[in-house]
Amino acid sequence: MGAEAAARDIARRVYGDQSETIERYVDILTSRGVKWGLLGPREPERIWSRHILNCAALDGLVPQGSRVIDVGSGAGLPGLVLAILRPDLEVVLVESLLRRATFLELAVDELGLSPRVSVVRGRAEEQKVTADVVTCRAVAPLQKLLKWTTPHFLPHGRLVALKGASAPEEVAAAAQELRRHKLVAEVVSIRADQEAEATQAIVVRRAF
Ligand SMILES: C[S@@+](CC[C@H](N)C(=O)[O-])C[C@H]1O[C@@H](n2cnc3c(N)ncnc32)[C@H](O)[C@@H]1O
């Protein structure tokens, strides 16, 4: 079995009762997502390994019943992937570009996720919403993310940024910003399943 077919099998196991919904979301991503230019033409062939399982790896870092803000969702990564996996979460997808926000609204509607999942078109730093967890992937370096998102998750929440290999350097580069906001950052290795590829996330919390 090829790596992508294996990743799809792992995703079926991870998603259990939600498998049908994640399959429908992948269909939307690989058709309209590519047509609208939100996803590169080569992404459909690695959608399960590179995108779905990568984002689902955040599962263990999001406490039960959390309100989540996903900053810079793009086509819904990781916000929609997480919202489908975890029906206990309330998820707000924040996206600054109109076309991407419209794509998200259509997907949320077609997948029947409203009102538990909602879309806000705008810049994260201009929003007044707060949450238990702020998530993001591939949006900005940690330093900038802290400036944009700290008001959304303080005092008791956390920022969870999917980063991959760059995580330790980003934490080091943000040392001053972390100190200024009295925050601590930890790099954690995560995976969606024991057979899935591991990745790294940065978890930022208030230092008490
Ligand atoms: C490189 S894409 C990543 C999209 C998605 N998170 C992913 O992993 O595929 C970055 C996204 O963040 C959005 N974005 C950038 N700055 C933002 C901000 N300040 N507030 C909200 N969205 C922002 C962009 O419009 C874009 O859709």
Ligand as a Chemical Component Dictionary entry (heavy atoms), coordinates in Angstrom:
data_LIG
# 
_chem_comp.id                   LIG 
_chem_comp.type                 NON-POLYMER 
_chem_comp.pdbx_formal_charge   0 
_chem_comp.three_letter_code    LIG 
# 
loop_
_chem_comp_atom.comp_id 
_chem_comp_atom.atom_id 
_chem_comp_atom.alt_atom_id 
_chem_comp_atom.type_symbol 
_chem_comp_atom.charge 
_chem_comp_atom.model_Cartn_x 
_chem_comp_atom.model_Cartn_y 
_chem_comp_atom.model_Cartn_z 
_chem_comp_atom.pdbx_ordinal 
LIG C1  C1  C 0  -0.148 30.197 4.222  1  
LIG S1  S1  S 1  -1.859 30.307 4.548  2  
LIG C2  C2  C 0  -2.119 28.918 5.632  3  
LIG C3  C3  C 0  -3.548 28.477 5.619  4  
LIG C4  C4  C 0  -3.850 27.296 6.534  5  
LIG N1  N1  N 0  -3.687 27.631 7.926  6  
LIG C5  C5  C 0  -2.993 26.100 6.163  7  
LIG O1  O1  O 0  -2.223 25.633 7.002  8  
LIG O2  O2  O -1 -3.127 25.620 5.026  9  
LIG C6  C6  C 0  -1.997 31.684 5.672  10 
LIG C7  C7  C 0  -3.426 32.159 5.812  11 
LIG O3  O3  O 0  -3.504 33.098 6.876  12 
LIG C8  C8  C 0  -4.310 34.196 6.465  13 
LIG N2  N2  N 0  -3.860 35.329 7.290  14 
LIG C9  C9  C 0  -2.646 35.938 7.260  15 
LIG N3  N3  N 0  -2.578 36.898 8.210  16 
LIG C10 C10 C 0  -3.769 36.892 8.858  17 
LIG C11 C11 C 0  -4.309 37.647 9.945  18 
LIG N4  N4  N 0  -3.593 38.606 10.531 19 
LIG N5  N5  N 0  -5.554 37.370 10.363 20 
LIG C12 C12 C 0  -6.281 36.390 9.756  21 
LIG N6  N6  N 0  -5.824 35.639 8.732  22 
LIG C13 C13 C 0  -4.589 35.890 8.279  23 
LIG C14 C14 C 0  -4.038 34.317 4.974  24 
LIG O4  O4  O 0  -5.077 34.995 4.304  25 
LIG C15 C15 C 0  -3.953 32.856 4.577  26 
LIG O5  O5  O 0  -5.201 32.313 4.245  27 
# 
loop_
_chem_comp_bond.comp_id 
_chem_comp_bond.atom_id_1 
_chem_comp_bond.atom_id_2 
_chem_comp_bond.value_order 
_chem_comp_bond.pdbx_ordinal 
LIG C1  S1  SING 1  
LIG S1  C2  SING 2  
LIG S1  C6  SING 3  
LIG C2  C3  SING 4  
LIG C3  C4  SING 5  
LIG C4  N1  SING 6  
LIG C4  C5  SING 7  
LIG C5  O1  DOUB 8  
LIG C5  O2  SING 9  
LIG C6  C7  SING 10 
LIG C7  O3  SING 11 
LIG C7  C15 SING 12 
LIG O3  C8  SING 13 
LIG C8  N2  SING 14 
LIG C8  C14 SING 15 
LIG N2  C9  SING 16 
LIG N2  C13 SING 17 
LIG C9  N3  DOUB 18 
LIG N3  C10 SING 19 
LIG C10 C11 SING 20 
LIG C10 C13 DOUB 21 
LIG C11 N4  SING 22 
LIG C11 N5  DOUB 23 
LIG N5  C12 SING 24 
LIG C12 N6  DOUB 25 
LIG N6  C13 SING 26 
LIG C14 O4  SING 27 
LIG C14 C15 SING 28 
LIG C15 O5  SING 29 
# 
